Amino acid sequence: MKHREDQEFQKLINRRTAILGGVKFTLFAALAGRLYFLQVEEAAKYRTLSENNQFNFELLPPIRGRILDRNGIPLATNKDNFRLEIVSEQTRDVAHTLKRLQGIIDISPETIRRISDEINKKRSFVPVLVSENLSRKDISKVAIQTPYLPGIKIDIGQTRYYPFRDLAVHLTGYVAVISKFEKTGDPLLELPGFRTGKSGIEKAFDSKMRGKAAQRQVEVNALGRIIRKLPGEETQMGQDVRLTVDIRLQNFATKRLAQGNSTHIPVDDPRIQRALNEGQDLPAGTDPVNGYVNVDKRGNILPPESGAAVVMDAFNGDVLALVSTPGFDPNAFSSGLNAADWENLLSNPRSPMTNKAVSGQYSPGSTFKMIVCLAALEAGVAHKETQVNCPGMIEFGDSRFHCWRKEGHGWLNMIDAIEQSCDVYLYELAKRVGIKRIGEMAARFGFGEAFDFGLPGENRGLIPTPAWKRKTFGQSWHAGETLITSIGQGFILCTPLQMAVMTCRLVNGGRTVSPRLLQDKNVKELKNNSLQISPRHLKTVLKGMDRVINGPKGTARKVVDQDMRFRFGGKSGSVQVKRISLDERESGKIKNKERPWHERDHAMFVAFAPLHSPRYAVSVVVEHGGGGSTMAAPIARDILDETLRLNPSKS
């Protein structure tokens, strides 16, 4: 009986074993079939997917070209910048990665929000800037933790650097992050830290200096960390831009213009430090970083003068210095300018963001008198010995037109009139020659002209005509407006650059030289570009400019320094900003220093040197600086002296 039971039990075991074996066989057969399908039938598909998971593309930014002066000295270059970036496609959880990173270095909640916004807007393979300009210590701390920070990339990028800071900022301009209006879909513009030119040469030649980006394939591990960079395209560095400017002269002219008639005091002087310790603020635009601040005779700290200066080679048009003060430090834009500093720049009444040399438009004042004299000489309505009596004012129609000298100049000829800057003499010439011929002569000497010489923002100024007034105001031209124009007041406007061009064309024999800022631009031959002005007439006005400085009654005779190594000629000008009423004139309450700064006259001066063989021309404008002979003339003299010492046209 027992034997029979054992046999039944064994049959049951065998039956179950057979069933289990069949199931196992079926499972293994199915698995083998699936493996065969994946490894053979679908091999190509999954090989592609594997490669896509293993390799990514990396966009390599190019190095921006430099801006150089005429001697090859860098005015704008690049320096290393340690920064962190995140690539969203290389991490499964961006928020988790950033939270880990916050435990290592300081990252504000605002930065986290900014990163999230950029990731949502950019393509997944494009890196997003997390932080830049980091210290080596911070970079080292992050580097140790990189295995736990998927998607985070340590990069040594390039930051724009301006070694001369504010001294050349209105030439170089600056770069900053792109705005939404500049986005074109180019992935290069989306790279973290990528900046484009916003002003100056940086803006005008942005595409030339930008260079060409490259794409490279990189191998990554399961965490998205780059483990190998494969050979690929090479970036192309942007082209350098070489200017005609001499940074040594630019440096001198900027500091001299900013100083004006003030005294330069070192910022570490006890008086300055005492004032700062007592809670006094430096005036807007004061730059103690350069080591000096402006102080008046009473010891008051003053802001830098606001104005412009241009130095040119009168024969080939090279722009040797182009200055606008005050300036600003363009390096602040490279690292990121905060909102408060940006607002301070925009609200500064002395307009540091404006390149006054090419964008500033001013009435030329008495520096325009040579143009009116030439118009009269060329028209044959006057000659150099034409005599006019100046009693201090004339009546014309129902108006009085005053000379700057209340008691008058008496009888003068044309050279005397330029020397003493007699307004009444010019009024008489204006009545004879008319506004049409005055405007035509002004145009021949560069007024109303845009030279398109390399800097953006260039203004044309204005040569007023009866047709212009009718179109603009719907009014007729009055003869008295011709008289006002003849002394460089009223509607007529010009830039400091145009004033320098006028001076060049006066002293180079009357040839159409134009400003040249780029050294790789061909120099135009001047011998066949004559303005068709009589040499005899040019000699007359140049003699007058000689006597402005060196004559016994010259308006700028006091500017002559006995230790000067050269003689020069020039012409001063003062431009009214606020009209003086008859009551103010008669009461004598017309002193510039007694008015608010923004109501004071502009100071102008144009000059050339050496006197008997002119090579260099300079124009100086000091906004609300008062008298041209007392404020602008000493600045022009010192700039010319430094120009002749350096003699940059030989370099």
Rosetta blueprint (number, residue, H / E / L):
1 M L
2 K H
3 H H
4 R H
5 E H
6 D H
7 Q H
8 E H
9 F H
10 Q H
11 K H
12 L H
13 I H
14 N H
15 R H
16 R H
17 T H
18 A H
19 I H
20 L H
21 G H
22 G H
23 V H
24 K H
25 F H
26 T H
27 L H
28 F H
29 A H
30 A H
31 L H
32 A H
33 G H
34 R H
35 L H
36 Y H
37 F H
38 L H
39 Q H
40 V H
41 E H
42 E L
43 A H
44 A H
45 K H
46 Y H
47 R H
48 T H
49 L H
50 S H
51 E H
52 N H
53 N H
54 Q H
55 F E
56 N E
57 F E
58 E E
59 L E
60 L E
61 P L
62 P L
63 I L
64 R L
65 G L
66 R L
67 I E
68 L E
69 D L
70 R L
71 N L
72 G L
73 I L
74 P E
75 L E
76 A E
77 T E
78 N E
79 K E
80 D E
81 N E
82 F E
83 R E
84 L E
85 E E
86 I E
87 V L
88 S H
89 E H
90 Q H
91 T L
92 R L
93 D L
94 V H
95 A H
96 H H
97 T H
98 L H
99 K H
100 R H
101 L H
102 Q H
103 G L
104 I L
105 I L
106 D L
107 I L
108 S L
109 P H
110 E H
111 T H
112 I H
113 R H
114 R H
115 I H
116 S H
117 D H
118 E H
119 I H
120 N H
121 K H
122 K L
123 R L
124 S L
125 F L
126 V L
127 P L
128 V E
129 L E
130 V E
131 S E
132 E L
133 N L
134 L L
135 S L
136 R H
137 K H
138 D H
139 I H
140 S H
141 K H
142 V H
143 A H
144 I H
145 Q L
146 T H
147 P H
148 Y H
149 L L
150 P L
151 G L
152 I E
153 K E
154 I E
155 D E
156 I E
157 G E
158 Q E
159 T E
160 R E
161 Y E
162 Y L
163 P L
164 F L
165 R H
166 D H
167 L H
168 A L
169 V H
170 H H
171 L H
172 T H
173 G L
174 Y L
175 V E
176 A E
177 V E
178 I L
179 S L
180 K H
181 F H
182 E H
183 K L
184 T L
185 G L
186 D L
187 P H
188 L H
189 L H
190 E H
191 L L
192 P L
193 G L
194 F L
195 R E
196 T E
197 G E
198 K L
199 S L
200 G H
201 I H
202 E H
203 K H
204 A H
205 F L
206 D H
207 S H
208 K H
209 M H
210 R H
211 G L
212 K E
213 A L
214 A E
215 Q E
216 R E
217 Q E
218 V E
219 E E
220 V E
221 N L
222 A L
223 L L
224 G L
225 R L
226 I E
227 I E
228 R E
229 K E
230 L L
231 P L
232 G L
233 E L
234 E L
235 T L
236 Q E
237 M L
238 G L
239 Q L
240 D L
241 V E
242 R E
243 L E
244 T L
245 V L
246 D L
247 I H
248 R H
249 L H
250 Q H
251 N H
252 F H
253 A H
254 T H
255 K H
256 R H
257 L H
258 A H
259 Q H
260 G L
261 N L
262 S L
263 T E
264 H E
265 I E
266 P E
267 V L
268 D L
269 D L
270 P H
271 R H
272 I H
273 Q H
274 R H
275 A H
276 L H
277 N H
278 E L
279 G L
280 Q L
281 D L
282 L L
283 P L
284 A L
285 G L
286 T L
287 D L
288 P H
289 V H
290 N H
291 G L
292 Y E
293 V E
294 N E
295 V E
296 D L
297 K L
298 R L
299 G L
300 N L
301 I E
302 L E
303 P L
304 P L
305 E L
306 S L
307 G E
308 A E
309 A E
310 V E
311 V E
312 M E
313 D E
314 A L
315 F L
316 N L
317 G L
318 D E
319 V E
320 L E
321 A E
322 L E
323 V E
324 S E
325 T E
326 P L
327 G L
328 F L
329 D L
330 P L
331 N H
332 A H
333 F H
334 S H
335 S H
336 G L
337 L L
338 N L
339 A H
340 A H
341 D H
342 W H
343 E H
344 N H
345 L H
346 L H
347 S H
348 N L
349 P L
350 R L
351 S L
352 P L
353 M L
354 T L
355 N L
356 K L
357 A L
358 V L
359 S L
360 G L
361 Q L
362 Y E
363 S L
364 P L
365 G H
366 S H
367 T H
368 F H
369 K H
370 M H
371 I H
372 V H
373 C H
374 L H
375 A H
376 A H
377 L H
378 E H
379 A H
380 G L
381 V L
382 A L
383 H L
384 K L
385 E L
386 T L
387 Q L
388 V E
389 N E
390 C E
391 P L
392 G L
393 M E
394 I E
395 E E
396 F E
397 G L
398 D L
399 S E
400 R E
401 F E
402 H E
403 C L
404 W L
405 R L
406 K L
407 E L
408 G L
409 H L
410 G E
411 W E
412 L E
413 N L
414 M H
415 I H
416 D H
417 A H
418 I H
419 E H
420 Q H
421 S L
422 C L
423 D H
424 V H
425 Y H
426 L H
427 Y H
428 E H
429 L H
430 A H
431 K H
432 R H
433 V H
434 G H
435 I H
436 K H
437 R H
438 I H
439 G H
440 E H
441 M H
442 A H
443 A H
444 R H
445 F L
446 G L
447 F L
448 G L
449 E L
450 A L
451 F L
452 D L
453 F L
454 G L
455 L L
456 P L
457 G L
458 E L
459 N L
460 R L
461 G L
462 L E
463 I L
464 P L
465 T L
466 P H
467 A H
468 W H
469 K H
470 R H
471 K H
472 T H
473 F H
474 G L
475 Q L
476 S L
477 W L
478 H L
479 A H
480 G H
481 E H
482 T H
483 L H
484 I H
485 T H
486 S H
487 I L
488 G L
489 Q L
490 G L
491 F L
492 I L
493 L E
494 C E
495 T L
496 P H
497 L H
498 Q H
499 M H
500 A H
501 V H
502 M H
503 T H
504 C H
505 R H
506 L H
507 V H
508 N L
509 G L
510 G L
511 R E
512 T L
513 V L
514 S L
515 P L
516 R E
517 L L
518 L E
519 Q L
520 D L
521 K L
522 N L
523 V L
524 K L
525 E L
526 L L
527 K L
528 N L
529 N L
530 S E
531 L L
532 Q L
533 I L
534 S L
535 P H
536 R H
537 H H
538 L H
539 K H
540 T H
541 V H
542 L H
543 K H
544 G H
545 M H
546 D H
547 R H
548 V H
549 I H
550 N H
551 G L
552 P L
553 K L
554 G L
555 T L
556 A L
557 R H
558 K H
559 V H
560 V L
561 D L
562 Q L
563 D L
564 M L
565 R L
566 F L
567 R L
568 F L
569 G E
570 G E
571 K E
572 S E
573 G E
574 S E
575 V E
576 Q L
577 V L
578 K L
579 R L
580 I L
581 S L
582 L H
583 D H
584 E H
585 R H
586 E H
587 S H
588 G L
589 K L
590 I L
591 K L
592 N H
593 K H
594 E H
595 R L
596 P L
597 W H
598 H H
599 E H
600 R L
601 D L
602 H E
603 A E
604 M E
605 F E
606 V E
607 A E
608 F E
609 A E
610 P L
611 L L
612 H L
613 S L
614 P L
615 R L
616 Y E
617 A E
618 V E
619 S E
620 V E
621 V E
622 V E
623 E L
624 H L
625 G L
626 G L
627 G L
628 G H
629 S H
630 T H
631 M H
632 A H
633 A H
634 P H
635 I H
636 A H
637 R H
638 D H
639 I H
640 L H
641 D H
642 E H
643 T H
644 L H
645 R H
646 L H
647 N L
648 P H
649 S H
650 K H
651 S L
